[in-house]
Amino acid sequence: DAMLDAETDFILRRRLPRILGTVATERSVSGLIDGLGGSRFEVRYHCSRAIERILTKNPGLMIDRARIIAVIERELAVPPQRWRGYRLLDRPEAEPSGVQESSEDQSRHLEHIFQLLSTIVGREPLDAAVHGVRSTHAGVRGLAMEYLDQVLPPAILERLRELIAATPSGADAPSQSAEPPRTRQSSGER
């Protein structure tokens, strides 16, 4: 409730997802999914990271695919001039505290989208597909797009292509962070 309350100090609201991410329960996931609807990017970003951590610990928890897709569509609708301005005051816990590159900050939006997608699609194939989409080899690009065509709704796929193209190349994929993504087998929809 405190995380969702706009009257709660922003310092608390942006740090609460990390705490909730340590409790692998449906109630925590539900609260974090509610947090994805917040107005502040940093709160939404940390909620998506916390959801990923919970699902890694407890992959049997159910995720409402339609709700996550709606959140992803809303995030993809953010105009580039706005998401390019996204900055994190609290760096993710796995990163060195001195990391301050602007291209990395700009890639946070893309990283957030992939965190959300990884709740409904396996993370490793998703990362491979993103790298493939940016490949100079036509066959690799085609294979990557074929995979994404199979697992993503067409509207999301088209917007995702635009976002990948607009994101600085130094941030090709969210998995290039200091901590490699944890692998979770995808059994279809959650």
N, C-alpha and C positions, 0 to 999 in steps of 0.2 A: 504493500500500500504506500509506503514512504517513497519508493522509487517512482511510482506513478503520479504522486501528488506534486503538482507544479509549485506548491508552496514550500516543499522540502528544499533545503539548501542544495544547490547543484553539485557541490562537492560530494554530498552523501549520495545523491541520485546517480552520479556517474560511477560510484564505487560499489554500490549495493549489488550490481550484477555479478561482480567477482565473488562476493560472499555467497549469493544464491547458486553460483556455479559449482560450489563445493558440495552441494546437497543434491544428490542424484535421485530426485523424486518427481512425480508428476506435478505436484503443487509448485515446485520450483520452476519447472519447465513452463507451466501455465503462466506464472508471474512474469517470467522472462519474455514469453511470447507477447504478453500484454505490454511489456516494456518496449517492444519493437514498434509500437504505435506512438511513442513519445516524439516530442518536437525537437529534442536535442540529439544531434547525430552521435555524439560521444556515448550517450546512454544506450542508443540503439546498437551501436558498434559493440559495446561491451556485453550487451544482452546476447548478441549472436555468438560471440566467443564463448560465453558461459553455457549457452545451449549446446554447443559443440562439445564442450568438456563433459557435460552431464551425459550426453548421448554416448560418449566414449566409455564412460563408466557404467552406464546402464542402457545398452543398445535396444533393450526391449520396450523402452518407453514409447508411447504412441505420440506421433506428431500429426497435427491436422494439416495435411498437404495443401488443401485449398486455402487455408489461412496463411500458410507460409508463402504460397504463390502470390496471394494478394499483397503481402508485405513486400515481396520482391518486385512486383509490378509498380508499387508505389515508390520504392527506392530507385528503380530504373527510370521513373518519370522525372526525377530531380534534374533540372537543367545543369549542363557542365559548369557554367559560371558559378553556380552555387556549390556543387560538390568539390570543385577545385579549391574552394575556400575552407573546406573541412580541415580542422586541426584537432589533435588530441592533446589535452592537458595532461592526462595520465597515460603514459605509454603502456602498451601491453606488458604484462609481467615477464615475458620471456626475452624482452629486448634489452640491450644495453641502454642505460639512461642517457648517454650522450648522443643518441641517434636523433638527428633533427633535419633530415633532408626534405626539401619541399616536394620532390617527386614521390618520396615515400608517403608523405601526408596525402598527396593527391591520389595515391593508389589505395588509401584506406577505404574509400568508397567501394572500389572493385573488390577488395579483400572482404568487406562486409557482405557484398552480394554473394560471393562464393561461400562464405560461412553459412549464409542462409540456404543456398542451394545444396550444400553438403548435408543439411538435415533431411533432405528428401532424395538425394542422389549420392552415390558413393564418392568420396572426396578424391581418391587417387585417380579414377578414370576422368573425373571432372578436371583436375589439374592437368592431366595429360592432354585432354581435349583443348584446354585453353592454350597450352604451349603449341599444340598442333595448328590451331587457328592462326597463330602468328608466324608459323613456319614459312620459309621461302620456298619449300618444296610443295608443289601442287598436290601430289598424292597424299602427303601428310595432312595438308589442310582439308582435303576432301574427306579423308577418314575421320578427322576430328569433327567436321561439320555433320557427317552422317551420324556419329554417336550423339551429338547434341540435338540433332533433329529427332532422334528417337526418345530422348529423355526429357526434353524441355518443351513447354508449350510454344507455338510459333511466335507469339507476341514477345515473350521473354527472350527467345533466341535472337530475334532481330534487334531488340534494344541492347542485348548483351554484346552483340557484334559491334554496335556503335560505341558502347562504353569501352570495350577492349581497344578499339581503334583510337579512342580519345585519351586513353590513359598513357602516361609516359612509359617509354619502353624499358626503363630501368626497373619497372615494377611489373614485369610480364605476367607474373602469377603470384597470388597471395602466398603460396607455399615457400617463397624465397625469404621468408622472415627468419629470424634467428632460431626459432623452434620449428622443426618440420611438422607438418600436420599429422595427427594421429590417424591411423587407418581404421576404418570401420566398414565392415562388409555391408553392402546394401542389399536388402532382401526385397527390393521393390519399394512400394509405398510404405510409409510409417504412419 
